[in-house]
Amino acid sequence: MKRKNTGFLIFIFAVVLFVLSVVSISAHVENRGKYGKLKIFSDVLATIEKQYVKDVNDKELIESAIKGMVSSLDPHSSYMSEDEFKELEVLTKGQFGGIGIEITIKNKLLTVISPIEDTPAYRAGVKAGDVILSINGKSTLGMPLKEVVKLLRGKPQTKVKITVSREGIKKPIDITIVRDIIHIKSVKYEEISPKIGYIHILQFQDGTAKEVKRVLKRFSGKIEGLIIDLRNDPGGLLSEAIETADLFITDGVIVSTKGRVKTQDKIYYAKNSGDEPTYPIVVLINGGSASASEIFAGCLQDHRRAIIMGTKSFGKGSVQTIFPMEDGSALSLTTAEYYTPSGRCIQALGITPDIYVPQGKLEIKESKVLREENLPHHLEALKKLKTKAERVEDYQLSRAIGLLRAIEIIEHK
């Protein structure tokens, strides 16, 4: 009996040794292949240094090699030099120089996610979905995003010309934009109609959630419905989008992230603060609503806390993590994807509105019936006409106001 057990143990020991040897050989072969390629890289670098027709800058060569490697992964992963990393930190603070657009590479084409409101690009007529074909006559085909940014940035009051193609227009359009210092005000608000509040979130940056909370307190007791405008909101800070969404729901998942590395698997839950508004909400989105704004809209949609109205959002559902390097540079790497509370991945799909409303133009025709309010010297005439004139072209916003009024009528009945 002892001999049988001894033989069995020897057999198991032999199997374990065999498996370990196979794993060891496999790892050795894999490492040899990996480090062999690194040796080739160093050989190529050394050959360029010695044989290239002109002197080269070692640092620039290595940085270019790293950027090429990272850019081959996806449009949102990038390597940033020390200066570029510092510039990114400035961007999240809400002030920077340039023309004021968010861009990405979509189907290998340089595409405008959205122009930022009240910026030179916005005023010049750049639209979400525009494909930038060239900058100052230089083709953007195959151009890295970082090089694009360098061409678009410049001293205030200098001009940059972009050529764009736009859906529905046959010929490319030349747009000349005067650069300026970009000051981004994250949140705008007003009471746009009796008992209807309006909050426009331009992008999620430091302090957005606090500002929205302050606005909700101002509206408290004054409104019975709210419109949150996320159109052309390119996103921004995930933490601010989560904190802002938490202002409107009392419990449950706000968003979750899933990646290949387990540390990227995270679930963010809402906390009940006791002062969440209970009135009906309409959230406006369009093709320029991306990333953090899609997270916010998807959260309120899945919790049935708001009616999403407009057109389908951009569809950027990936998470970029910043890895600072010891020399001051940084790696922005796509490490996970976002999932809405119901488990939807919005990457390349976007948020589909509950009520599809394309943007259009409203025209108010004069009434044939003469009323007191139509008289030219009526006390409120000018004020009302001004309000109508400001809203006349925003069809989506008009539909949102109409929906909230309908809900209010139904609830009162």
KEKE-3310 file (N, C-alpha, C; in steps of 0.2 Angstrom, whole numbers, plus 5000, padded with zeros to 4 digits):
npx = (5004:5010:5019:5012:5006:5018:5023:5013:5014:5027:5024:5015:5023:5032:5024:5021:5034:5036:5026:5029:5042:5038:5030:5040:5049:5041:5039:5051:5054:5044:5048:5061:5057:5051:5061:5070:5065:5066:5080:5082:5075:5084:5095:5091:5089:5102:5108:5102:5107:5120:5121:5111:5107:5108:5111:5103:5090:5091:5081:5069:5067:5065:5053:5045:5044:5038:5025:5021:5019:5009:4998:4994:4985:4972:4961:4960:4970:4986:5003:5010:5021:5031:5027:5015:5008:5006:4999:4987:4982:4979:4969:4958:4955:4948:4952:4961:4971:4966:4955:4943:4937:4932:4940:4942:4948:4939:4933:4946:4946:4948:4938:4925:4920:4912:4909:4914:4903:4901:4914:4928:4927:4914:4907:4911:4905:4907:4903:4896:4902:4907:4920:4937:4947:4959:4971:4976:4979:4986:4985:4975:4975:4979:4986:4993:4983:4989:4998:4988:4982:4992:4993:4981:4981:4988:4994:4983:4971:4977:4975:4967:4965:4953:4948:4933:4922:4905:4890:4877:4881:4889:4901:4918:4920:4927:4933:4938:4945:4947:4959:4958:4959:4953:4939:4931:4915:4907:4894:4878:4862:4845:4828:4818:4804:4788:4789:4798:4814:4831:4846:4861:4874:4890:4903:4910:4919:4931:4922:4910:4899:4896:4892:4880:4873:4871:4864:4852:4847:4844:4833:4824:4808:4803:4802:4793:4797:4812:4824:4839:4852:4863:4868:4881:4890:4906:4910:4922:4928:4926:4923:4916:4905:4899:4896:4888:4877:4873:4866:4853:4847:4843:4847:4856:4866:4877:4886:4897:4913:4923:4937:4952:4962:4959:4958:4953:4939:4926:4912:4901:4891:4875:4871:4860:4855:4844:4839:4836:4829:4811:4804:4798:4810:4819:4831:4842:4851:4863:4873:4885:4886:4896:4906:4908:4896:4887:4887:4881:4868:4864:4863:4853:4843:4842:4838:4826:4823:4824:4818:4825:4829:4831:4844:4854:4868:4886:4895:4906:4913:4924:4937:4950:4965:4977:4994:5007:5024:5042:5050:5041:5033:5018:5007:4992:4981:4969:4959:4948:4930:4915:4899:4882:4869:4860:4868:4872:4884:4891:4901:4905:4891:4883:4870:4853:4840:4825:4814:4815:4821:4825:4836:4828:4820:4811:4797:4788:4772:4762:4748:4731:4721:4718:4725:4726:4739:4746:4747:4757:4762:4759:4762:4770:4774:4786:4796:4790:4791:4805:4809:4803:4810:4823:4821:4816:4823:4827:4822:4822:4823:4811:4802:4805:4801:4788:4784:4787:4777:4766:4767:4765:4752:4745:4748:4742:4729)
npy = (4994:5006:5007:5009:5022:5029:5028:5035:5048:5051:5051:5062:5072:5072:5076:5089:5095:5094:5103:5115:5117:5118:5130:5138:5138:5143:5156:5161:5160:5170:5181:5182:5185:5198:5206:5205:5212:5224:5226:5227:5239:5248:5246:5251:5265:5268:5266:5276:5288:5287:5286:5294:5307:5320:5328:5322:5323:5314:5313:5318:5309:5297:5301:5303:5290:5283:5290:5286:5272:5272:5279:5270:5262:5267:5281:5289:5286:5293:5300:5312:5325:5334:5348:5347:5339:5348:5357:5350:5349:5363:5364:5357:5366:5376:5387:5392:5394:5396:5390:5384:5371:5354:5339:5323:5308:5300:5286:5287:5300:5317:5324:5335:5335:5344:5361:5373:5383:5400:5403:5407:5397:5392:5404:5407:5397:5384:5367:5352:5337:5341:5337:5340:5344:5351:5362:5378:5375:5363:5346:5336:5322:5307:5314:5316:5319:5328:5335:5342:5350:5358:5366:5372:5380:5396:5413:5425:5434:5431:5423:5407:5396:5384:5370:5362:5347:5345:5336:5335:5345:5348:5354:5357:5368:5383:5390:5404:5408:5418:5417:5416:5419:5406:5406:5396:5395:5384:5382:5388:5397:5400:5406:5401:5401:5403:5395:5385:5379:5381:5374:5375:5365:5367:5360:5347:5352:5356:5360:5360:5352:5358:5371:5368:5363:5374:5382:5374:5376:5390:5389:5382:5379:5388:5383:5371:5362:5356:5359:5352:5356:5347:5348:5348:5347:5342:5333:5330:5330:5314:5313:5324:5323:5312:5316:5327:5320:5313:5323:5322:5309:5297:5284:5269:5263:5275:5275:5262:5255:5245:5235:5228:5225:5222:5232:5242:5240:5247:5253:5266:5273:5281:5294:5297:5312:5319:5331:5330:5335:5334:5337:5335:5332:5336:5331:5338:5332:5330:5326:5331:5329:5321:5308:5312:5319:5310:5300:5306:5308:5295:5289:5296:5293:5278:5277:5282:5295:5306:5313:5310:5320:5324:5322:5307:5304:5307:5295:5291:5281:5277:5275:5285:5284:5293:5292:5298:5301:5299:5309:5320:5320:5311:5297:5295:5283:5272:5263:5257:5254:5263:5260:5261:5262:5252:5243:5246:5248:5262:5265:5270:5268:5277:5288:5285:5295:5297:5303:5307:5322:5331:5346:5361:5375:5387:5397:5411:5416:5430:5434:5434:5439:5452:5456:5462:5461:5462:5475:5489:5497:5490:5486:5474:5470:5472:5465:5452:5449:5450:5439:5429:5430:5427:5413:5408:5401:5389:5374:5362:5365:5372:5362:5354:5363:5363:5349:5348:5357:5350:5339:5345:5350:5338:5332:5341:5339)
npz = (5000:5004:4994:4983:4986:4987:4973:4967:4972:4967:4953:4952:4956:4946:4935:4940:4939:4925:4920:4926:4920:4906:4907:4911:4900:4890:4895:4894:4881:4877:4883:4877:4864:4866:4872:4863:4852:4858:4858:4845:4843:4850:4842:4829:4833:4837:4824:4817:4824:4820:4806:4799:4788:4794:4810:4824:4837:4851:4862:4856:4846:4853:4860:4850:4845:4856:4856:4843:4846:4856:4850:4841:4847:4851:4847:4858:4867:4872:4872:4882:4882:4894:4894:4887:4896:4907:4901:4899:4912:4914:4906:4912:4922:4916:4908:4894:4879:4862:4849:4854:4852:4854:4849:4839:4833:4821:4812:4806:4802:4806:4817:4823:4839:4847:4846:4858:4868:4866:4861:4850:4839:4840:4837:4824:4817:4817:4818:4827:4822:4810:4799:4799:4786:4783:4790:4789:4776:4777:4776:4786:4786:4793:4803:4819:4835:4844:4836:4828:4838:4841:4829:4829:4841:4847:4847:4855:4845:4833:4817:4811:4798:4794:4784:4781:4780:4778:4783:4771:4764:4749:4744:4751:4766:4769:4784:4793:4808:4822:4834:4853:4870:4879:4890:4900:4905:4916:4919:4915:4918:4920:4923:4911:4908:4915:4930:4925:4925:4919:4915:4909:4905:4900:4900:4910:4923:4935:4950:4944:4949:4961:4957:4950:4961:4968:4960:4959:4972:4971:4963:4971:4976:4967:4954:4944:4935:4926:4914:4908:4899:4889:4876:4864:4874:4878:4887:4900:4917:4925:4938:4942:4934:4939:4953:4950:4944:4955:4962:4958:4960:4972:4976:4971:4956:4948:4938:4930:4928:4918:4915:4908:4918:4935:4944:4938:4937:4943:4953:4955:4967:4971:4983:4996:4999:5004:4999:4985:4970:4965:4955:4937:4924:4910:4899:4887:4873:4860:4845:4849:4862:4873:4881:4898:4899:4892:4902:4912:4906:4903:4916:4922:4913:4914:4927:4926:4929:4922:4906:4891:4878:4860:4849:4845:4855:4855:4858:4865:4876:4884:4896:4901:4909:4918:4918:4927:4922:4927:4922:4921:4910:4903:4902:4894:4895:4888:4898:4903:4900:4900:4909:4909:4922:4919:4913:4900:4887:4881:4871:4856:4853:4859:4868:4866:4863:4872:4867:4850:4843:4831:4827:4823:4814:4821:4816:4820:4816:4813:4823:4817:4824:4834:4849:4866:4871:4859:4855:4852:4863:4874:4891:4894:4882:4874:4882:4881:4867:4865:4873:4865:4853:4857:4859:4847:4837:4842:4841:4848:4862:4863:4861:4873:4883:4880:4883:4897:4901:4897:4906:4918:4917:4916:4929:4937:4934)
capx = (5000:5014:5023:5007:5006:5024:5023:5008:5017:5032:5020:5012:5029:5035:5019:5022:5040:5035:5022:5034:5047:5035:5029:5047:5052:5036:5040:5058:5053:5040:5053:5066:5055:5050:5067:5074:5062:5069:5086:5081:5074:5090:5100:5088:5091:5110:5110:5100:5112:5127:5121:5107:5111:5108:5111:5096:5089:5089:5075:5064:5067:5062:5047:5041:5043:5033:5019:5018:5017:5003:4993:4992:4981:4965:4961:4960:4977:4991:5008:5011:5027:5030:5023:5008:5004:5005:4993:4981:4980:4976:4962:4953:4954:4943:4955:4966:4971:4965:4949:4937:4933:4934:4940:4944:4949:4933:4934:4952:4945:4948:4931:4924:4915:4908:4912:4912:4899:4904:4921:4929:4925:4907:4904:4913:4900:4910:4897:4897:4901:4912:4927:4942:4951:4965:4972:4980:4981:4990:4980:4975:4974:4984:4989:4991:4979:4993:5000:4982:4981:4998:4992:4975:4983:4992:4993:4976:4970:4980:4970:4969:4959:4951:4943:4929:4917:4899:4885:4872:4884:4893:4908:4921:4919:4933:4931:4943:4944:4952:4961:4958:4960:4946:4937:4925:4910:4905:4886:4873:4856:4840:4821:4816:4797:4785:4790:4802:4821:4835:4853:4866:4881:4895:4907:4911:4926:4932:4917:4903:4893:4895:4888:4874:4869:4870:4858:4846:4845:4841:4827:4820:4802:4801:4800:4790:4800:4819:4828:4846:4855:4870:4870:4888:4895:4911:4912:4927:4930:4921:4921:4911:4899:4896:4894:4882:4871:4871:4861:4846:4845:4843:4851:4858:4872:4877:4890:4902:4918:4926:4943:4956:4965:4953:4958:4948:4932:4923:4905:4900:4884:4872:4870:4854:4856:4838:4837:4836:4823:4807:4800:4800:4816:4820:4838:4843:4857:4864:4879:4890:4886:4901:4909:4905:4889:4884:4887:4876:4862:4863:4862:4846:4838:4841:4834:4819:4823:4823:4816:4830:4826:4836:4847:4859:4875:4893:4897:4913:4912:4930:4940:4957:4969:4984:5000:5013:5031:5046:5053:5037:5028:5013:5004:4985:4979:4962:4960:4941:4924:4909:4893:4876:4866:4857:4873:4874:4891:4890:4906:4903:4884:4880:4864:4848:4835:4818:4810:4819:4819:4831:4835:4825:4820:4804:4795:4781:4768:4758:4741:4726:4717:4721:4724:4729:4747:4749:4747:4764:4764:4757:4768:4775:4775:4793:4799:4788:4794:4812:4810:4802:4815:4829:4820:4813:4827:4829:4816:4823:4822:4804:4799:4806:4797:4781:4784:4786:4770:4761:4767:4762:4745:4742:4749:4737:4722)
capy = (5000:5012:5007:5012:5029:5032:5029:5040:5054:5052:5053:5069:5077:5072:5080:5096:5097:5095:5109:5121:5117:5121:5137:5142:5138:5147:5163:5162:5162:5176:5187:5183:5189:5204:5210:5205:5218:5230:5227:5230:5246:5251:5246:5256:5271:5269:5267:5283:5292:5287:5286:5298:5313:5326:5327:5320:5324:5308:5314:5319:5303:5292:5303:5301:5282:5282:5293:5282:5266:5273:5281:5264:5258:5269:5288:5293:5285:5297:5301:5319:5328:5338:5354:5345:5337:5354:5361:5347:5351:5369:5363:5355:5371:5380:5392:5390:5398:5392:5392:5382:5365:5347:5335:5317:5304:5295:5283:5289:5307:5322:5325:5339:5332:5349:5368:5375:5389:5407:5403:5409:5392:5392:5410:5406:5393:5377:5362:5346:5332:5343:5334:5345:5342:5354:5367:5382:5372:5357:5341:5333:5315:5304:5319:5315:5324:5332:5340:5346:5355:5363:5370:5376:5384:5401:5419:5428:5438:5428:5419:5401:5394:5377:5368:5356:5345:5344:5332:5338:5351:5345:5357:5359:5375:5387:5394:5408:5409:5422:5414:5420:5415:5403:5406:5392:5395:5378:5381:5394:5395:5405:5403:5403:5401:5403:5389:5380:5381:5379:5373:5373:5363:5367:5354:5345:5353:5358:5364:5360:5349:5363:5376:5365:5362:5381:5384:5370:5380:5396:5387:5378:5382:5393:5380:5364:5357:5358:5357:5352:5356:5345:5348:5351:5346:5337:5329:5333:5326:5309:5314:5330:5320:5307:5321:5331:5315:5311:5328:5321:5302:5295:5278:5265:5264:5280:5272:5258:5255:5238:5235:5221:5225:5222:5238:5247:5238:5251:5255:5272:5273:5288:5294:5301:5318:5321:5337:5329:5338:5329:5339:5332:5334:5335:5332:5339:5329:5329:5322:5334:5327:5315:5306:5313:5321:5304:5296:5309:5307:5288:5288:5299:5289:5272:5278:5285:5301:5312:5311:5312:5322:5327:5317:5302:5307:5305:5288:5290:5277:5274:5278:5286:5285:5297:5289:5302:5298:5302:5315:5325:5318:5307:5293:5295:5277:5269:5257:5254:5257:5265:5256:5264:5258:5246:5239:5247:5251:5267:5266:5270:5268:5283:5287:5286:5299:5294:5307:5310:5328:5335:5353:5364:5382:5389:5404:5413:5420:5435:5432:5439:5441:5457:5455:5467:5460:5463:5482:5491:5501:5486:5486:5468:5468:5472:5460:5445:5448:5449:5432:5424:5431:5423:5406:5406:5396:5383:5370:5357:5368:5373:5355:5352:5367:5360:5343:5350:5360:5345:5335:5349:5350:5331:5331:5345:5337)
capz = (5000:5004:4988:4978:4987:4985:4966:4965:4973:4962:4947:4953:4957:4939:4931:4942:4936:4918:4919:4928:4915:4901:4909:4911:4893:4887:4898:4892:4874:4876:4885:4872:4859:4868:4873:4856:4849:4861:4856:4838:4843:4851:4836:4825:4836:4836:4817:4815:4826:4817:4799:4796:4785:4799:4817:4827:4844:4854:4866:4851:4843:4858:4862:4843:4845:4861:4853:4838:4849:4860:4845:4837:4851:4849:4846:4864:4871:4870:4876:4883:4885:4901:4893:4885:4902:4911:4897:4901:4919:4914:4902:4917:4926:4913:4905:4890:4873:4856:4846:4857:4850:4856:4842:4840:4826:4820:4806:4803:4800:4811:4818:4829:4844:4848:4848:4865:4867:4867:4859:4842:4834:4840:4834:4817:4814:4817:4821:4829:4816:4805:4798:4797:4781:4783:4794:4786:4770:4778:4776:4793:4786:4797:4808:4826:4838:4847:4831:4827:4844:4840:4824:4831:4846:4845:4851:4854:4839:4826:4813:4808:4793:4793:4779:4784:4776:4783:4780:4768:4760:4744:4744:4758:4768:4773:4790:4796:4815:4826:4841:4858:4877:4880:4897:4900:4911:4916:4920:4914:4921:4920:4923:4904:4907:4922:4934:4922:4926:4913:4917:4903:4907:4894:4901:4917:4925:4943:4952:4940:4953:4966:4954:4949:4967:4970:4955:4962:4978:4969:4960:4975:4978:4962:4948:4944:4930:4924:4908:4908:4892:4888:4869:4863:4880:4876:4893:4905:4922:4927:4945:4942:4931:4945:4958:4947:4943:4962:4965:4956:4961:4979:4977:4965:4953:4944:4932:4932:4923:4917:4911:4908:4925:4940:4948:4934:4938:4949:4953:4958:4969:4973:4991:4997:5004:5007:4996:4978:4967:4963:4949:4931:4921:4903:4897:4880:4870:4853:4843:4852:4869:4873:4887:4904:4898:4891:4908:4916:4903:4904:4922:4923:4909:4917:4933:4924:4933:4917:4899:4887:4871:4856:4844:4848:4858:4852:4859:4868:4882:4886:4902:4900:4915:4917:4922:4926:4922:4932:4919:4920:4905:4906:4897:4895:4892:4889:4903:4904:4897:4905:4908:4912:4928:4917:4910:4893:4886:4876:4867:4848:4852:4862:4871:4861:4867:4873:4862:4845:4841:4827:4828:4817:4815:4822:4814:4823:4812:4817:4823:4813:4829:4838:4857:4870:4871:4852:4855:4852:4869:4880:4896:4894:4875:4872:4886:4879:4861:4866:4875:4859:4848:4859:4858:4841:4832:4846:4841:4853:4868:4863:4863:4880:4887:4879:4886:4904:4903:4897:4912:4923:4916:4918:4936:4941:4933)
cpx = (5004:5018:5018:5007:5012:5025:5018:5011:5023:5029:5018:5018:5032:5031:5020:5028:5039:5031:5026:5039:5044:5033:5035:5050:5047:5038:5047:5058:5050:5045:5058:5064:5053:5056:5071:5072:5065:5076:5087:5080:5080:5095:5098:5090:5098:5112:5108:5105:5118:5126:5116:5110:5112:5109:5104:5096:5087:5082:5069:5062:5063:5055:5042:5039:5038:5026:5016:5015:5010:4997:4990:4986:4974:4966:4962:4966:4982:4997:5009:5018:5026:5026:5016:5004:5002:4999:4987:4978:4977:4969:4957:4951:4949:4945:4961:4966:4969:4958:4942:4933:4936:4934:4942:4945:4943:4933:4940:4952:4945:4941:4930:4918:4910:4912:4910:4909:4903:4912:4922:4926:4917:4904:4906:4908:4902:4904:4900:4897:4905:4918:4932:4947:4958:4965:4978:4983:4985:4985:4981:4975:4980:4988:4988:4987:4983:4996:4994:4981:4986:4996:4986:4977:4987:4990:4986:4977:4974:4974:4972:4963:4959:4947:4939:4924:4911:4894:4879:4875:4890:4900:4911:4920:4925:4931:4938:4941:4949:4953:4960:4959:4953:4945:4931:4921:4906:4897:4883:4866:4851:4833:4818:4808:4794:4786:4794:4809:4825:4842:4857:4873:4886:4900:4908:4918:4926:4926:4910:4897:4891:4891:4881:4870:4867:4864:4851:4843:4841:4834:4822:4814:4799:4799:4797:4792:4807:4821:4835:4849:4862:4872:4877:4892:4899:4913:4916:4928:4924:4919:4916:4904:4895:4893:4888:4876:4868:4866:4854:4843:4847:4847:4852:4864:4871:4881:4895:4907:4921:4932:4947:4959:4959:4953:4954:4941:4930:4916:4904:4892:4882:4871:4864:4855:4850:4835:4836:4829:4818:4803:4802:4806:4817:4828:4839:4850:4857:4871:4885:4891:4890:4903:4905:4897:4884:4882:4881:4869:4859:4860:4854:4841:4837:4837:4827:4818:4822:4821:4822:4828:4832:4838:4852:4865:4881:4895:4904:4912:4918:4933:4947:4960:4976:4989:5006:5020:5036:5050:5048:5032:5023:5010:4996:4983:4972:4963:4953:4936:4919:4903:4888:4874:4863:4862:4875:4881:4889:4895:4904:4895:4880:4873:4858:4842:4828:4813:4815:4817:4825:4830:4832:4824:4812:4802:4788:4778:4763:4751:4736:4722:4720:4719:4728:4737:4750:4750:4754:4766:4761:4764:4773:4776:4782:4797:4797:4791:4801:4813:4808:4807:4821:4828:4818:4816:4828:4823:4816:4821:4814:4800:4800:4802:4790:4779:4783:4779:4765:4760:4764:4755:4742:4742:4744:4730:4721)
cpy = (5006:5013:5011:5020:5032:5033:5034:5047:5056:5054:5060:5074:5078:5077:5088:5099:5099:5101:5115:5122:5120:5128:5141:5143:5143:5155:5165:5164:5168:5182:5188:5187:5196:5209:5210:5210:5224:5231:5229:5237:5250:5251:5251:5263:5273:5270:5274:5288:5293:5288:5291:5305:5319:5324:5326:5322:5318:5308:5314:5313:5298:5294:5302:5294:5280:5284:5288:5275:5267:5275:5276:5260:5260:5277:5292:5291:5290:5298:5309:5321:5332:5344:5352:5343:5343:5358:5357:5349:5358:5369:5362:5360:5376:5386:5390:5394:5393:5395:5389:5376:5359:5343:5328:5314:5299:5293:5286:5297:5311:5325:5330:5336:5338:5356:5370:5382:5395:5407:5405:5403:5392:5398:5410:5401:5385:5372:5355:5341:5334:5339:5339:5342:5345:5360:5372:5379:5365:5352:5337:5325:5312:5308:5317:5320:5330:5338:5345:5351:5360:5368:5375:5381:5390:5407:5422:5433:5436:5424:5412:5399:5386:5376:5362:5354:5343:5340:5336:5344:5347:5347:5358:5366:5377:5391:5397:5410:5413:5419:5419:5416:5413:5402:5401:5392:5388:5377:5388:5392:5401:5402:5406:5403:5401:5396:5383:5383:5378:5379:5371:5371:5362:5362:5353:5346:5354:5362:5364:5357:5354:5369:5374:5365:5369:5383:5380:5374:5386:5394:5384:5382:5387:5389:5373:5360:5360:5355:5357:5351:5353:5345:5352:5351:5340:5332:5333:5328:5321:5311:5319:5327:5316:5311:5325:5326:5313:5317:5326:5314:5301:5289:5274:5267:5271:5278:5267:5257:5248:5238:5228:5220:5226:5228:5243:5245:5242:5252:5261:5272:5280:5288:5299:5306:5321:5328:5336:5332:5332:5331:5335:5336:5332:5336:5332:5336:5330:5326:5325:5333:5321:5314:5307:5315:5315:5300:5299:5308:5300:5286:5290:5295:5282:5272:5281:5292:5307:5309:5314:5314:5325:5322:5313:5306:5304:5298:5287:5287:5274:5278:5279:5288:5288:5294:5294:5298:5302:5308:5321:5324:5313:5303:5293:5288:5274:5263:5254:5257:5258:5261:5260:5260:5252:5241:5240:5250:5256:5268:5265:5269:5274:5282:5289:5289:5295:5297:5310:5317:5331:5342:5356:5372:5384:5396:5405:5418:5424:5433:5437:5442:5446:5456:5461:5467:5461:5471:5485:5494:5497:5486:5480:5466:5467:5466:5453:5444:5447:5441:5427:5425:5427:5416:5404:5401:5390:5379:5365:5359:5370:5367:5353:5356:5364:5354:5344:5353:5355:5341:5339:5349:5343:5330:5335:5342:5330)
cpz = (5000:4998:4983:4979:4985:4977:4964:4966:4969:4955:4947:4953:4950:4935:4933:4939:4929:4917:4920:4922:4908:4901:4908:4904:4889:4889:4895:4885:4873:4878:4880:4866:4860:4869:4867:4852:4852:4859:4849:4838:4845:4846:4831:4827:4835:4829:4814:4817:4822:4809:4796:4794:4789:4806:4820:4835:4847:4858:4861:4848:4847:4859:4856:4843:4850:4858:4848:4841:4852:4855:4841:4841:4850:4849:4852:4869:4868:4875:4876:4885:4891:4900:4891:4892:4907:4908:4899:4907:4919:4911:4907:4922:4923:4909:4901:4883:4867:4853:4849:4854:4853:4849:4844:4833:4826:4813:4802:4800:4806:4812:4824:4833:4845:4848:4855:4865:4869:4866:4852:4838:4834:4836:4826:4814:4813:4821:4822:4823:4810:4805:4795:4792:4781:4788:4791:4780:4771:4780:4783:4792:4789:4802:4815:4830:4841:4842:4829:4832:4843:4835:4825:4836:4843:4849:4850:4848:4833:4823:4811:4803:4793:4788:4781:4779:4781:4779:4777:4763:4755:4744:4751:4759:4771:4778:4793:4803:4818:4833:4847:4865:4878:4888:4896:4906:4911:4916:4919:4916:4920:4921:4916:4903:4914:4924:4930:4922:4920:4916:4911:4905:4901:4894:4908:4919:4933:4945:4949:4945:4958:4963:4953:4955:4969:4966:4958:4968:4976:4966:4965:4977:4972:4955:4949:4939:4928:4918:4909:4901:4892:4880:4868:4869:4879:4881:4898:4910:4924:4934:4946:4939:4936:4950:4956:4947:4950:4965:4963:4957:4969:4980:4971:4962:4948:4937:4935:4927:4924:4913:4911:4915:4930:4944:4944:4934:4945:4948:4958:4960:4971:4981:4992:5002:5006:5003:4988:4976:4965:4957:4943:4928:4914:4902:4890:4878:4863:4851:4846:4859:4870:4880:4894:4904:4896:4897:4912:4913:4904:4910:4924:4919:4912:4923:4932:4928:4928:4910:4895:4880:4867:4851:4848:4849:4854:4852:4861:4875:4885:4892:4900:4907:4914:4921:4921:4926:4926:4929:4918:4915:4908:4900:4899:4891:4893:4893:4904:4900:4902:4903:4912:4918:4925:4913:4903:4892:4880:4871:4860:4847:4854:4865:4866:4865:4867:4868:4857:4843:4837:4828:4822:4819:4816:4820:4817:4819:4816:4817:4820:4818:4834:4845:4860:4870:4864:4851:4856:4859:4875:4884:4895:4886:4873:4875:4883:4872:4861:4868:4869:4854:4850:4858:4852:4837:4836:4847:4847:4860:4868:4864:4870:4884:4886:4883:4894:4906:4902:4903:4917:4923:4918:4925:4940:4940:4937)
residu = (MET:LYS:ARG:LYS:ASN:THR:GLY:PHE:LEU:ILE:PHE:ILE:PHE:ALA:VAL:VAL:LEU:PHE:VAL:LEU:SER:VAL:VAL:SER:ILE:SER:ALA:HIS:VAL:GLU:ASN:ARG:GLY:LYS:TYR:GLY:LYS:LEU:LYS:ILE:PHE:SER:ASP:VAL:LEU:ALA:THR:ILE:GLU:LYS:GLN:TYR:VAL:LYS:ASP:VAL:ASN:ASP:LYS:GLU:LEU:ILE:GLU:SER:ALA:ILE:LYS:GLY:MET:VAL:SER:SER:LEU:ASP:PRO:HIS:SER:SER:TYR:MET:SER:GLU:ASP:GLU:PHE:LYS:GLU:LEU:GLU:VAL:LEU:THR:LYS:GLY:GLN:PHE:GLY:GLY:ILE:GLY:ILE:GLU:ILE:THR:ILE:LYS:ASN:LYS:LEU:LEU:THR:VAL:ILE:SER:PRO:ILE:GLU:ASP:THR:PRO:ALA:TYR:ARG:ALA:GLY:VAL:LYS:ALA:GLY:ASP:VAL:ILE:LEU:SER:ILE:ASN:GLY:LYS:SER:THR:LEU:GLY:MET:PRO:LEU:LYS:GLU:VAL:VAL:LYS:LEU:LEU:ARG:GLY:LYS:PRO:GLN:THR:LYS:VAL:LYS:ILE:THR:VAL:SER:ARG:GLU:GLY:ILE:LYS:LYS:PRO:ILE:ASP:ILE:THR:ILE:VAL:ARG:ASP:ILE:ILE:HIS:ILE:LYS:SER:VAL:LYS:TYR:GLU:GLU:ILE:SER:PRO:LYS:ILE:GLY:TYR:ILE:HIS:ILE:LEU:GLN:PHE:GLN:ASP:GLY:THR:ALA:LYS:GLU:VAL:LYS:ARG:VAL:LEU:LYS:ARG:PHE:SER:GLY:LYS:ILE:GLU:GLY:LEU:ILE:ILE:ASP:LEU:ARG:ASN:ASP:PRO:GLY:GLY:LEU:LEU:SER:GLU:ALA:ILE:GLU:THR:ALA:ASP:LEU:PHE:ILE:THR:ASP:GLY:VAL:ILE:VAL:SER:THR:LYS:GLY:ARG:VAL:LYS:THR:GLN:ASP:LYS:ILE:TYR:TYR:ALA:LYS:ASN:SER:GLY:ASP:GLU:PRO:THR:TYR:PRO:ILE:VAL:VAL:LEU:ILE:ASN:GLY:GLY:SER:ALA:SER:ALA:SER:GLU:ILE:PHE:ALA:GLY:CYS:LEU:GLN:ASP:HIS:ARG:ARG:ALA:ILE:ILE:MET:GLY:THR:LYS:SER:PHE:GLY:LYS:GLY:SER:VAL:GLN:THR:ILE:PHE:PRO:MET:GLU:ASP:GLY:SER:ALA:LEU:SER:LEU:THR:THR:ALA:GLU:TYR:TYR:THR:PRO:SER:GLY:ARG:CYS:ILE:GLN:ALA:LEU:GLY:ILE:THR:PRO:ASP:ILE:TYR:VAL:PRO:GLN:GLY:LYS:LEU:GLU:ILE:LYS:GLU:SER:LYS:VAL:LEU:ARG:GLU:GLU:ASN:LEU:PRO:HIS:HIS:LEU:GLU:ALA:LEU:LYS:LYS:LEU:LYS:THR:LYS:ALA:GLU:ARG:VAL:GLU:ASP:TYR:GLN:LEU:SER:ARG:ALA:ILE:GLY:LEU:LEU:ARG:ALA:ILE:GLU:ILE:ILE:GLU:HIS:LYS)
# end
